[in-house]
Amino acid sequence: MTDTSRRDDRSEAVKETSFITAAIRAMENDRADPYVVDPYATLLVTPRSKTMADEALAAGGTIGSVIVRARFGDIALARAIDEGIAQVVCLAAGGDTRAWRLGLPSHVRFFEVDLPGQLEAKEKLLAPVEDRLTCRRVCLGEDLRQETWPPRLVASGYDPGEPAVWIIEGLLPYLRLDHFTGLIANVTKMSSRGSILLIDAPHADFYRDPANERFLTFMKSRGSAFQLGLEDFGGFLREHGWQAEAYTLSELSAGACGWLPSPPGRLCPPHDHHWVARAHLA
């Protein structure tokens, strides 16, 4: 197999993972006490993604990082738009449904970027709720590891001179540190003062905890191995120019973030070592 073939296989595996997270959000939405409400996630659940989600959970995967980052991002995004930000960029948008389910104002430009084919597949599955799309959504099929997406984003209507909300959820586990550093550098170059970054990442302890060994082996076996973990996520973001508030799931469960309803303990098990962060460009 050539290097290109291996890269394509990894890309397809990561693309599938975005619909695994949609299946997890659909499961949460169906609970009597959901921490995040996403009625459209169920439309993204195919027999294949449901099977993959069941396999991931059976291998020891957790739902907390998926559900908590969604609620964290929902609240932070709504606050930023209320404060006047009118453009949103969701990188590795995958199965994200915020453009449909949050009732965003019509003047908001919501840019989604993901690997070619991913967003088209989502649009087909969400066709029954097409009329719920209230903002101006723009889609780009791009590999974020390449340098072609920033100019294409500008060409599609993004204005680097205006503040933006950047959403990067569920992507960092699959990136090497150099790819992540390059991605953050591009986001910083494309951002004006007042921009907001909503982002999550595994804590380095995720890889050291024996309780996660089976899950990590499972993800590697399906071609979407976890790679990146950070000891101090807030410090890393600050080194790259962003003033950040970063929390582990255990800290959020203990009420460390005053504006976020504390997630229940079921979403923050001891072995789910995960960061969630909100940062701004001063």
C-alpha positions in Angstrom: 0.0 0.0 0.0 1.3 3.4 -0.9 1.7 6.3 1.6 -1.2 8.0 -0.2 -3.4 5.0 0.3 -2.6 4.8 4.0 -3.4 8.5 4.3 -6.8 8.0 2.5 -7.6 5.1 4.8 -6.9 7.2 7.9 -9.0 10.0 6.5 -12.0 7.8 5.9 -11.7 6.3 9.4 -11.7 9.8 11.0 -14.6 10.9 8.8 -16.6 7.9 10.1 -15.8 8.9 13.7 -17.7 12.1 13.3 -20.9 10.1 12.9 -20.0 8.0 15.9 -20.1 11.1 18.0 -23.5 12.0 16.4 -24.8 8.6 17.5 -23.6 9.4 21.1 -25.4 12.7 21.0 -28.5 11.0 19.8 -28.3 8.6 22.8 -27.9 11.5 25.2 -30.8 13.4 23.6 -33.1 10.4 24.2 -32.4 10.3 27.9 -35.0 11.7 30.3 -32.3 14.0 31.7 -30.1 15.0 28.8 -27.2 17.3 29.5 -27.2 18.4 25.8 -30.3 18.6 23.5 -29.6 17.6 19.9 -32.8 16.3 18.3 -31.2 16.3 14.8 -28.3 14.0 15.8 -30.6 11.0 15.3 -30.9 11.8 11.6 -27.1 11.2 11.3 -27.3 7.8 12.8 -26.9 5.1 10.2 -26.8 1.4 10.9 -23.0 1.6 10.4 -22.4 4.5 12.7 -24.7 3.0 15.4 -22.7 -0.3 15.2 -19.4 1.6 15.4 -20.6 3.7 18.3 -21.7 0.5 20.2 -18.3 -1.1 19.4 -16.4 2.0 20.7 -18.4 2.1 23.9 -18.0 -1.6 24.4 -14.3 -1.1 24.1 -14.3 1.4 26.9 -15.0 4.6 25.1 -16.7 7.3 27.1 -19.5 9.7 26.2 -18.5 12.5 28.5 -16.0 14.3 26.3 -18.5 14.3 23.4 -21.5 15.5 25.4 -19.8 18.0 27.7 -17.9 19.8 24.9 -21.2 20.1 23.0 -23.0 21.9 25.9 -19.9 24.0 26.7 -19.7 25.0 23.0 -23.4 25.7 22.7 -23.4 28.1 25.6 -20.2 29.9 24.7 -21.3 30.2 21.1 -24.6 31.7 22.0 -22.9 34.2 24.3 -20.5 35.3 21.7 -23.2 35.9 19.1 -25.2 37.8 21.7 -22.1 40.0 22.1 -22.0 40.8 18.4 -19.9 38.2 16.7 -21.4 37.4 13.3 -19.2 34.7 11.8 -18.5 31.2 13.0 -16.0 28.8 11.6 -16.4 25.1 12.5 -13.3 23.1 11.6 -13.7 19.4 11.1 -17.4 20.1 11.3 -18.4 16.5 10.6 -21.6 15.7 12.4 -22.0 19.1 14.1 -25.7 20.2 13.9 -25.4 23.7 15.5 -26.3 25.5 12.3 -29.6 23.7 12.3 -30.5 23.3 16.0 -29.5 26.5 17.7 -31.7 28.9 15.8 -28.9 31.2 14.9 -29.7 34.7 13.6 -30.0 35.1 9.9 -27.0 37.6 9.7 -24.6 35.0 11.1 -22.3 33.4 8.6 -21.6 29.8 9.6 -18.6 28.3 7.8 -18.1 24.5 8.0 -14.8 22.9 6.9 -14.1 19.2 6.6 -12.6 16.5 4.4 -14.1 16.3 0.9 -17.4 14.4 0.9 -18.1 14.7 4.6 -20.3 17.7 4.6 -22.3 16.6 1.6 -23.0 13.3 3.3 -24.3 15.2 6.3 -26.5 17.5 4.2 -28.2 14.5 2.7 -29.0 13.0 6.1 -30.3 16.4 7.4 -32.4 17.1 4.4 -35.7 16.5 6.4 -34.8 19.6 8.6 -33.3 21.8 5.9 -35.9 24.5 6.7 -34.4 24.7 10.3 -31.3 26.3 8.9 -31.7 29.9 9.9 -28.1 31.3 9.4 -26.0 31.6 6.3 -24.1 28.3 6.0 -21.0 27.9 3.8 -19.2 24.6 3.3 -15.7 23.8 2.2 -14.2 20.4 1.5 -10.6 20.7 2.7 -7.9 18.7 4.5 -7.0 20.9 7.5 -3.4 19.6 7.4 -2.9 21.4 4.1 -2.4 25.1 3.5 -5.1 25.5 1.0 -8.1 26.0 3.3 -7.3 29.6 4.7 -7.4 31.3 1.3 -10.4 29.3 0.3 -12.2 30.3 3.5 -11.5 34.0 2.7 -12.7 33.5 -0.9 -15.9 32.0 0.4 -16.8 35.2 2.4 -14.9 34.9 5.6 -13.5 38.3 6.8 -10.3 38.1 8.8 -10.8 41.7 9.8 -13.9 40.8 11.9 -13.9 38.7 15.1 -15.1 35.1 14.7 -15.9 32.1 16.8 -13.8 29.2 15.9 -15.0 25.7 16.9 -12.5 22.8 16.9 -14.1 19.8 18.6 -13.1 16.2 18.4 -10.2 16.7 16.0 -7.1 17.0 18.1 -6.8 13.4 19.2 -6.1 12.4 15.6 -3.4 15.1 14.9 0.3 15.0 15.5 1.6 17.9 17.6 3.1 19.6 14.5 -0.1 19.4 12.6 -2.0 20.9 15.6 0.6 23.7 16.0 0.3 24.5 12.4 -3.5 24.5 12.6 -3.5 26.9 15.6 -1.0 29.2 13.8 -3.3 29.4 10.8 -6.4 30.1 13.0 -4.5 32.8 14.8 -3.4 34.5 11.6 -7.0 34.4 10.4 -8.4 35.9 13.6 -8.9 39.5 14.6 -9.0 40.9 18.2 -12.0 39.7 20.1 -12.2 36.3 18.3 -13.2 33.3 20.4 -11.8 29.7 20.2 -13.8 26.8 21.5 -11.7 23.7 21.5 -11.1 20.4 23.3 -8.3 17.8 23.5 -7.3 14.7 25.5 -5.2 15.3 28.6 -1.9 13.4 28.5 -3.2 11.3 31.4 -5.7 9.7 29.0 -2.9 7.7 27.5 -1.3 6.8 30.8 -4.4 5.4 32.4 -4.6 1.6 32.1 -8.4 1.9 32.0 -8.2 3.4 28.5 -5.8 0.8 27.0 -8.5 -1.3 25.4 -10.2 1.7 23.8 -6.9 3.1 22.5 -6.2 -0.2 20.9 -9.6 -0.3 19.4 -9.2 3.1 17.8 -5.8 2.2 16.4 -7.2 -1.0 14.9 -9.9 0.9 13.0 -7.4 3.3 11.6 -8.2 6.3 13.7 -5.6 6.1 16.4 -5.5 8.7 19.1 -2.1 10.6 19.1 -2.3 13.9 20.9 -2.5 14.6 24.6 -1.6 17.7 26.5 -0.5 18.3 30.1 -1.4 22.0 30.2 -3.9 22.9 27.5 -4.5 26.4 28.7 -0.7 27.0 28.8 -0.3 25.7 25.3 -3.0 28.0 24.0 -1.5 31.0 25.8 1.9 30.3 24.2 0.1 30.7 20.8 -1.4 34.0 21.6 -4.8 33.0 23.1 -6.0 33.9 26.6 -7.6 30.7 27.7 -9.8 29.2 30.4 -9.3 25.4 30.2 -10.9 22.8 32.4 -10.7 19.0 32.8 -14.0 17.1 32.9 -13.5 16.4 36.6 -13.0 20.2 37.2 -16.2 20.9 35.3 -18.1 18.3 37.3 -16.9 20.0 40.5 -18.3 23.4 39.3 -15.0 25.0 38.3 -16.6 26.9 35.4 -19.1 29.4 36.7 -21.1 29.9 33.5 -21.5 26.2 32.7 -24.1 24.0 34.5 -22.0 21.3 36.2 -22.1 18.1 34.2 -23.3 15.0 36.1 -20.8 12.5 37.4 -22.0 9.9 34.8 -20.4 12.1 32.1 -17.1 12.6 34.0 -15.8 9.2 34.9 -12.3 9.1 36.5 -10.6 7.7 33.4 -12.0 10.3 30.9 -9.0 12.7 31.1 -10.1 15.4 28.8 -9.7 19.2 28.3 -12.4 21.7 27.3 -11.4 25.3 26.7 -12.7 28.7 25.7 -10.0 31.2 24.6 -10.1 34.7 23.2 -7.7 36.8 21.2 -6.9 40.0 23.1 
